[in-house]
Amino acid sequence: MANGNLYIVATPIGNLNDITLRAIEVLKQVDLIAAEDTRHSRKLLDAFAIETRLTSVHDHNEADRANYLCGLLAQGQDIALISDAGTPLISDPGYRLVRAVREAGFEVVTIPGPCAAVAALSVAGLPTDRFLFVGFLPAKQQARRTALEILQGESATLVFYESPKRIIETLQDMAQVFGAEREAAIAKELTKAFETVKTATLEALLVWLQEDEHRQRGEFVVLVKGKEALSGEILIDAKVLRAVELAREHMPLKKACALVSELTGVAKNQLYDAALKQSNA
Ligand code: SAM
């Protein structure tokens, strides 16, 4: 008997009409649907008269469930993975399962569809040629600041998910680390009744959010435009600069630049200039 397939199925991020025809077809045909929260997903499935059996796969049982699900695939059963909303694996469980299933030699098939990050990028008017998906920042302020500092020099558009509980604190930290004038966007409640997309400086976005408490509710994607090079300035990856900073704790700056240059291939003098600029900033 042929092996079964694992289908990774995207579901709506708000508006139920965004489900794809293929998603409905696959969810009806598979033998089992693995879902993050079975009660939540039952409502979605009921809306489309999908009667397939559900089983739970979440962050805490994913490794164990992978063995069980591989067993079913070996018996020829087809399985779909869905998350509470959007594309599984994107700030959602599934990575360990997909990896285990692929390593066991079974097919993993994508049924693409909504994803809040891509939806936000497509409407905000910030550059989309290069973007870096960061997802959720740490909840604790010190760790969040450190995470943002590492991204400070990044030139690609940055994409974050944030909860309404922390949206103000996060924007305040972003304004401090990236500068209040850095251009950014808030994409809130996408595809839902109160969808709002606002592109402005971090400072203006904070004022806008603080003007009205209702604006602080809902689901948010925050986009931050990447750092722009001043004319003549060469952008160096933030991780490379961080390596110089760490090396500098143990040796003079010139030596630290030579060492990191050797490891990364970035020119020594460029590293030196950038490190000096950073410490004078
Ligand atoms: N897998 C999902 C996807 O493909 O976008 C993301 C899941 S993650 C657990 C949930 C976060 O995604 C929310 O906290 C919010 O930051 C973002 N999000 C989900 N739906 C959204 C929507 N309709 N509008 C804005 N952001 C949304």
Boltz pocket constraint, residues with backbone or C-beta under 6 A from the ligand:
constraints:
  - pocket:
      binder: B
      contacts: [[A, 13], [A, 14], [A, 83], [A, 85], [A, 86], [A, 87], [A, 88], [A, 89], [A, 90], [A, 91], [A, 92], [A, 114], [A, 115], [A, 116], [A, 117], [A, 160], [A, 161], [A, 162], [A, 163], [A, 187], [A, 188], [A, 189], [A, 190], [A, 191], [A, 192], [A, 219], [A, 220], [A, 221]]
      max_distance: 6.0
